[in-house]
C-alpha cells in the first residue's frame, strides 16, 4: 500500500489565500485585524512559537504586537495586561503563550480575556458554544485537524475515531467537534490516554487514529489498523548527535513503521503544526469581522 502524506503546509496555504480576501474587505472598511501575544519568561520553544505567529501575521498583512515580560511577572500584573488589551480597539485577538510560570493561574488569565478576543478558543464561553455547535472561535489545533481532513476529503461520518490524548487543548475539543451533527462530524469517538488499559487493542479499531499524547513515537505500527488514517499531533524533541542542533523533531507516531500500512498519515514537522497557526490567523480575522458588526 502506498501511504499518502497529508501535508499541512499545502492546506494552510489554501486557508491563507481565503483569508486574504476577507482581510482586504476589512481594510477597505478601515480595519486591520490585530493579534497580541503575551510571552512571560524565556522558554525557547515558546519564543519560537510566538515568532512563528508574528511571521504569519506579517505574511497576511495583519497587525501584531508581542508583549514580553520577565519570568517574575505576578498574576495581577498579567491580568492587568490582558485587561488593557481587552480595551484596545487595535487588538482583536489575545493569546497568552503557554506555559506560564508557576506563580500564575493560567485559567484565571484565560477567563480574563474577553470571549470575543479569545482567538485560542479556550474561554469557557467559547468552549460551551463549541459544545452546542454554535461557536465560531474554535480551538486552533482541533479545528485545524478538521480542515486538514476536509481538504483531503476524509469524511469522519460513521467512522470509528480513536483520539489518544485527553487534553483541553486537543483531545477533548476534537472529540466534541467530531461528535457534532453536520459536516466533518457524526463520527463514533473513543478518547484514550496514558491510563488506558489495552491501548493497542483500542487503537487497532480506529479508522482514523489521532495521536496527541505528547510522547515521542509511542504509537507503533502494530497499534495501527491496516488502511487507517493517522493524524500525528505530537511535536517532541529527541536527542540526535548527527544533527547540528543536537536534536530532531518527531511526532507521537513511529512514522517509518506505519508507511505502507496506514492509508494516509501526517508528517512531523509539516503536518498539523502549520494548521494550528493558520486557524489562529483565521480566528483573528473572524474576531475582527465580528467587532465591526
N, C-alpha and C positions, 0 to 999 in steps of 0.2 A: 504493500500500500504506500502510495506517495502521500506524505503528510504536508498539508498546506500550512504555510506560515502566515499567521494573521498579524499584519504589520500595523501597529497603531499610528505610526507616522503618516501613513497614507490616509487613514481615516481622519486624523487631526487636521491634515491639510485641507480636506474637503469641508470640515467644520469651519476652519478659518475663512475659507472662501465664502461660505454662507454668512459668516459674521460681518465681513467687510461691507456688504450691502446694508445691513442693519446699522452699522456704525456710521456709515455715510449719511443715512437718513437722520440719525440723531444729531450729527454735526451740522446738518442743514438747519436744524432747529436750535442750534447754539449750545448743544450738549455734547461734551466729550466724556464717555464713561471713565470713571476713575476708581482705581483699586489701591487701597492702603494695606501694606503688610507690616505687622509689628513683630520684630525679632528681638527676643530677650536672651542675652548670653552670647556665647561664641562657639556654639556647636557647629562644626564644619559642615555636616550634612544639611543642617537647617539653612545655613548661609548659602549653600549650593542650590537648594530648592528655591529659596527666595530670589536668587539671581536668575534662575530659570523662569520664574513667574514675571519678573521685570522684563526680561528679554522678550517673552511672549507678548506682553503689553506693548512694548516698543514696536514689534513686528506688525501689530494690528493698528497702531496709532492710538492706543488707549493711554490715559494719564495714569501714572503710577507714582506711589510715594512709599519709601521704606523708612520706618522709624525703628532705629536700632538702639537698644538700651542695655546697660550693664546687667550682668547676672544677679546683682544685688537689688535690682528693682523690686519694690514692695508691691503687694497685691493692690493696695489703694492707689498707688501711682499708676499701675497698669489700667485699672478701672477708669481712672481719670482720663488717660489717653484715649481709651475706647469711647468714652462719653463725648470727648471733644470731636472725635471722628464721626460720631453719630450726628452731630450738629453741623458738620462741614458739608455744604452743598456740592463741593467739588468731588467728594468721595461718595461713590455709590456702592462699593463693596469693601468690607473689612475682613481681614483674616489675621489671627494671632498664630504665628507659626509654632507648631508643636515640635519637640517637647518644651514645656516651660519649666523654670527652676522649681524646686520642691516647696518653696515658701508660697507659691501661687496656686490657688484653687482654679484649675482650668475651667471647670463647669461654671463657677461664679463669673468668670470673664466671658464665657460664651453667652450666658443669659443677659449680659450687659449690652451686647451687640444688638442693635435694632434688628428684628426679624427680616425687614426689607433690605438690610445691608449685609445679611448673613450669607455670603456667597459660598461658604463651605457647606451650607445646608445642615448645620449641627444644632441650631437653636431649637429648643423643644417645640416651639410653634411650627417651624418648618418640618420637623420630624413628624409631628402629628398630621400636618397637611399631606405629607408623603404617604402616611399610613392609610389615609382615607382616599388616596388617589387624586388629590386636588392641588398638590404642590407644584410650583414651577422653579423653586430654588432647591434642587435636589443635591444630595451628597455627590461630590465630583467623581470619585473613583467608581462607585457603583453605576452611576449614570453613564460614565464613560464606557464601562463594560457593555452596557446595553446598546450604546451607539455603535460600538465595535461589532457586536453581534449582528445588529441591524444592517450595517454596511456590507457584511459578508453573508447576508441572507441566512443567518442562523436563527430560526424561529423556536423559542423555548416552549411554545404552547404544546401541552401534552407530553413534554419531555421530562425525564427524571433528572433533576439538577441536584448535585451534591456540592455544597459550599463547605470547605474546610477552613474554619476560622469564624469566630463569633463576635468580632469587634464591632463597636458602634460606628466605626468609620467605613468598613467594607461589608463584613459578613451579614450583620443583622439588617442594614438597609437594603442590601442587594436581595436578600431573601424576600423582604416586603415588596420590593418592586417586581420581582419575578412572579409573585403570587397574585398581583393585581389582575383584574379583568380588563382586557383590552390589548392593544398592540404591545409586543415584547413582554407579555405576561402569560398568565394561565399555565404556568409550569407547576410540576409537583416537586416541592423543595425539601431537602433534608439539610440541616445545618449540623456539621460535625466539628470537633475541636480537639484540643490536646488531651482531654479526659475521656474521649470517646473510646469505648471498648470495641475491638474488632474493626478498626478503622478501614483496613484494606477490603473487608467484605462489603462495607458500605460504599467506598469509592468505586469499587468494581461494578456497581449497579448503575453508575452515572452515565447518562447520555451526554451530559455537559458537566464537567468537573471544574470547579473554581478553587484554586489553591491560594489561600490568604491567611496563612498561619504564622508567617514570619520566621520560618526555619529553613535553612538552605538545603535544597534538593531532598526534602523529606518525602515527597511523593515520587515513588519509584515506578518503573514501567509495569511491574506486576500488580500495581494498585490501580491501573487504568484499564478500562474496558476497551476491547478491540473496536476501533472506529469512533471512539468518543471525541468530543470537542474539549480541549483542555485550555483553560484560561488561567495563566500564572500571574498572580498579583504581586508576589513577593519580590523584594529587591534586597539582597543580602551581600555583604562584603565577606569574601573568604580570602585567606592569605594565599598569595601566589608569587613566589620569588622570581618566576620567569617574566613577570610583568613589571615594567619600570615603576609603576605606582606601588608595587608590593602587594597588590590585591586585585581581584577581579569580581565583577558583579554576577551573581547567579540568582535564579528565582527559587521558589519553593518546590519546583518540579525538576526532576532529573531529565532534562530535555533530550539529551542524546539517546537515552534508553527508550524514550517514547516515540522517536522518529521511526516511521514505518508501522507503528501500532495505532497511534492516535490519528484521526482523520484530519484534524486541524489543531494548531497549537500556537500560543503567543510566545514570542521570544522575550528574553530579558538580557539587556535593556531593549527598548524599542517597541514593546507591546502595549501594555496597559498604561505605562508611565506617561507617554505623550497625550493619552486620552484624558488623564486627570487634569493636566494643565489646560487642555482645550476646553473642558467643561467648566473650569474655573473662569476662563475668559467668557464663555457663553453665559454663565450666571451673572457676571459683572455687567454684560450688555443687557441682559434681561432686567436686572435691578435698575439700570439707568432708564430703560423704557418704561418701567413701572413708575419711576419717580416723576416723569413728565406727564403721566396720566393722572 
